[in-house]
Amino acid sequence: MFRPLALMLLCGVAVSACTPLRGHQGYVVDADLVNSIQPGVDNRQSVQQVLGLPTLAGQFNQGDWYYVARDTRNFAFNNPKPVQQSTLRVRFNDAGVVTAIDRMGLEQIASISPSKKKTPTLGRERGFFADLFGNIGTVGAAGAPPGGPQ
């Protein structure tokens, strides 16, 4: 009696470990609120009242606000993979009036793979002992004024 119950419990735990985990990050998009914003009519204050503060603002000019939402999925201990992403860009002119609303999706995600775990540099490779003892003899080098730089 105890063995079948324990076996079923063990199988249930093993199967649940493979269940995909879903996650949501960022802005929760409400289509009705987004559609209520009209270019030429709304301004920064009205957009902020309807949509809230943006996820981020443009770095080069303050004319763009971005609202970003991302849905992810992963199994067990793997890194989350994006399943869906929506980016809403609200553009403003110099007077702060909405000029355009753009919608972008998953195609905007850039995959970046770093080169090893260090920054590649030009020049010679130095080891631990070269770094440790490399400056010996450079203090008071020939041609340097006595007492160091003035």
Backbone hydrogen bonds in HBPLUS format (Angstrom, degrees):
<---DONOR---> <-ACCEPTOR-->    atom                        ^
c    i                          cat <-CA-CA->   ^        H-A-AA   ^      H-
h    n   atom  resd res      DA  || num        DHA   H-A  angle D-A-AA Bond
n    s   type  num  typ     dist DA aas  dist angle  dist       angle   num
A0006-ALA N   A0002-PHE O   2.96 MM   4  6.15 158.2  2.01 150.9 157.3     1
A0007-LEU N   A0003-ARG O   2.87 MM   4  6.03 157.6  1.92 154.3 160.8     2
A0008-MET N   A0004-PRO O   2.93 MM   4  6.09 156.9  1.98 144.6 150.4     3
A0009-LEU N   A0005-LEU O   2.99 MM   4  6.18 154.8  2.05 144.8 151.9     4
A0010-LEU N   A0006-ALA O   2.92 MM   4  6.09 157.3  1.98 146.7 152.7     5
A0011-CYS N   A0007-LEU O   2.96 MM   4  6.17 158.7  2.01 147.3 152.9     6
A0012-GLY N   A0008-MET O   2.94 MM   4  6.10 152.7  2.02 142.9 150.7     7
A0013-VAL N   A0009-LEU O   3.02 MM   4  6.28 154.0  2.09 147.5 153.7     8
A0014-ALA N   A0010-LEU O   2.98 MM   4  6.19 159.6  2.03 147.7 153.5     9
A0015-VAL N   A0011-CYS O   2.93 MM   4  6.08 160.4  1.97 151.2 155.8    10
A0016-SER N   A0012-GLY O   3.03 MM   4  6.10 152.9  2.10 140.4 148.1    11
A0017-ALA N   A0013-VAL O   3.17 MM   4  6.34 133.2  2.40 140.4 151.2    12
A0018-CYS N   A0015-VAL O   3.15 MM   3  5.54 149.9  2.25 107.1 115.4    13
A0019-THR N   A0016-SER O   3.28 MM   3  5.19 165.2  2.30 103.3 106.4    14
A0021-LEU N   A0074-ASN O   2.71 MM  53  5.28 173.8  1.71 167.3 165.9    15
A0074-ASN N   A0021-LEU O   2.96 MM  53  5.28 147.5  2.07 141.8 151.9    16
A0023-GLY N   A0072-THR O   2.96 MM  49  5.05 155.9  2.02 135.7 136.4    17
A0072-THR N   A0023-GLY O   2.84 MM  49  5.05 162.1  1.87 140.6 146.2    18
A0025-GLN N   A0070-ARG O   2.83 MM  45  5.23 159.5  1.87 155.4 162.1    19
A0070-ARG N   A0025-GLN O   2.86 MM  45  5.23 159.4  1.90 156.6 160.0    20
A0027-TYR N   A0068-VAL O   2.83 MM  41  5.64 156.7  1.88 143.1 141.3    21
A0033-LEU N   A0030-ASP O   3.09 MM   3  5.49 119.8  2.47 107.7 121.5    22
A0034-VAL N   A0030-ASP O   3.05 MM   4  6.36 163.0  2.08 157.8 163.2    23
A0035-ASN N   A0031-ALA O   2.90 MM   4  6.00 160.9  1.93 149.9 155.2    24
A0036-SER N   A0032-ASP O   3.13 MM   4  6.22 124.1  2.46 132.6 145.7    25
A0036-SER N   A0033-LEU O   3.19 MM   3  5.15 139.0  2.36  93.9 105.6    26
A0037-ILE N   A0034-VAL O   3.28 MM   3  5.77 161.4  2.32 111.1 116.4    27
A0041-VAL N   A0038-GLN O   3.20 MM   3  5.59 160.4  2.24 127.0 131.0    28
A0042-ASP N   A0038-GLN O   3.17 MM   4  5.90 173.6  2.17 166.8 167.5    29
A0040-GLY N   A0098-VAL O   2.74 MM  58  5.61 154.9  1.80 150.6 155.0    30
A0098-VAL N   A0042-ASP O   2.92 MM  56  5.71 170.9  1.93 148.8 150.9    31
A0047-VAL N   A0043-ASN O   2.96 MM   4  6.16 158.4  2.00 157.5 164.2    32
A0044-ARG N   A0096-GLY O   3.05 MM  52  5.70 130.3  2.30 153.0 164.8    33
A0048-GLN N   A0044-ARG O   2.92 MM   4  6.09 159.1  1.97 149.2 155.1    34
A0049-GLN N   A0045-GLN O   2.99 MM   4  6.23 147.0  2.11 143.0 151.9    35
A0050-VAL N   A0046-SER O   3.02 MM   4  6.22 146.7  2.13 141.2 149.7    36
A0051-LEU N   A0047-VAL O   2.75 MM   4  5.75 167.4  1.77 160.7 163.2    37
A0052-GLY N   A0048-GLN O   2.85 MM   4  4.44 131.9  2.08 111.2 123.8    38
A0055-THR N   A0066-TYR O   2.82 MM  11  5.77 131.1  2.06 144.5 159.9    39
A0056-LEU N   A0066-TYR O   3.23 MM  10  5.35 157.3  2.29 142.0 145.6    40
A0066-TYR N   A0056-LEU O   2.85 MM  10  5.35 164.1  1.87 176.5 171.9    41
A0058-GLY N   A0064-ASP O   2.89 MM   6  5.06 157.4  1.94 148.0 146.2    42
A0092-PHE N   A0063-GLY O   2.54 MM  29  4.67 155.8  1.60 152.1 156.1    43
A0065-TRP N   A0090-VAL O   2.87 MM  25  5.16 155.7  1.93 145.8 154.0    44
A0090-VAL N   A0065-TRP O   2.83 MM  25  5.16 163.7  1.85 154.2 159.4    45
A0067-TYR N   A0088-LEU O   2.84 MM  21  5.02 154.2  1.91 144.8 153.3    46
A0088-LEU N   A0067-TYR O   2.85 MM  21  5.02 166.2  1.87 146.1 150.9    47
A0069-ALA N   A0086-SER O   2.95 MM  17  5.35 153.1  2.02 154.7 162.8    48
A0086-SER N   A0069-ALA O   2.90 MM  17  5.35 161.6  1.93 151.2 156.8    49
A0071-ASP N   A0084-GLN O   2.77 MM  13  5.14 169.8  1.78 157.6 160.7    50
A0083-VAL N   A0071-ASP O   2.83 MM  12  5.66 171.2  1.83 150.9 153.9    51
A0084-GLN N   A0071-ASP O   3.31 MM  13  5.14 164.5  2.34 135.6 137.3    52
A0073-ARG N   A0081-LYS O   3.02 MM   8  5.52 149.6  2.12 144.1 152.7    53
A0081-LYS N   A0073-ARG O   3.00 MM   8  5.52 172.6  2.01 141.8 143.8    54
A0078-ASN N   A0075-PHE O   2.98 MM   3  5.72 169.8  1.99 151.2 152.2    55
A0087-THR N   A0104-MET O   2.87 MM  17  5.01 165.9  1.89 140.7 142.6    56
A0104-MET N   A0087-THR O   2.84 MM  17  5.01 157.3  1.89 148.7 155.1    57
A0089-ARG N   A0102-ASP O   2.83 MM  13  5.04 167.9  1.84 150.9 155.0    58
A0102-ASP N   A0089-ARG O   2.83 MM  13  5.04 163.1  1.86 150.1 154.6    59
A0091-ARG N   A0100-ALA O   2.86 MM   9  5.19 174.8  1.87 157.3 159.1    60
A0099-THR N   A0091-ARG O   2.78 MM   8  5.52 164.1  1.80 137.8 142.9    61
A0093-ASN N   A0097-VAL O   2.98 MM   4  5.64 150.3  2.07 147.1 154.4    62
A0096-GLY N   A0093-ASN O   3.00 MM   3  5.34 159.8  2.04 111.5 118.0    63
A0108-GLN N   A0105-GLY O   3.27 MM   3  6.17 170.4  2.28 123.9 126.1    64
A0109-ILE N   A0106-LEU O   3.21 MM   3  5.87 172.5  2.21 123.4 124.4    65
A0131-ASP N   A0127-GLY O   3.10 MM   4  6.32 151.8  2.18 144.6 151.7    66
A0132-LEU N   A0128-PHE O   2.91 MM   4  6.14 151.2  2.00 145.1 154.3    67
A0133-PHE N   A0129-PHE O   2.84 MM   4  5.84 172.0  1.85 150.5 152.5    68
A0134-GLY N   A0130-ALA O   2.83 MM   4  4.89 116.6  2.24 128.2 137.6    69
A0136-ILE N   A0133-PHE O   3.32 MM   3  5.71 166.7  2.34 114.1 118.0    70
A0138-THR N   A0135-ASN O   3.13 MM   3  5.48 166.2  2.15 125.7 128.6    71
A0144-ALA N   A0141-ALA O   3.13 MM   3  5.78 159.5  2.17 140.1 141.5    72
A0148-GLY N   A0145-PRO O   3.30 MM   3  5.83 145.3  2.42 138.8 136.1    73
